[in-house]
Amino acid sequence: VDHRQGGFLGIGCEDQPFRVTVVRKGTAAEKAGLQFGDVITRFNDEPVTSMTELTELIAKNRVGDTVSIDYERGNQKFKREITLGEWE
C-alpha cells in the first residue's frame, strides 16, 4: 500500500536516462500531454534528474495545485502547467 502525501502526477520513470516509461490514463500527466520517452528536466523550476527527486518535489504540493513541468521530446522542449490529481 502506498501512503504518499501530496498530489498525484500519474507517471513512471526510469532513472538512467531519466525518461517517462508509463503515463497512467486519466491522470494529470496524460491531460498535459506527457508521453512515453519524454525527459522531464524541471518541476516548478527545480532541476530533476531522478524519480526520487521528482517524487519529493511532487509531495510538496497538494491535490489541485498547479505546477510547471519542463520536458523534452526529441529535439523539442516544452513547458506545461499541470493541475495535480488525487492518489488512487
Secondary structure, 3 states (H helix, E strand, C coil): CCCCCCCECCEEEEECCEEEEEECCCCHHHHHCCCCCCEEEEECCEECCCHHHHHHHHHCCCCCCEEEEEEEECCEEEEEEEECECCC
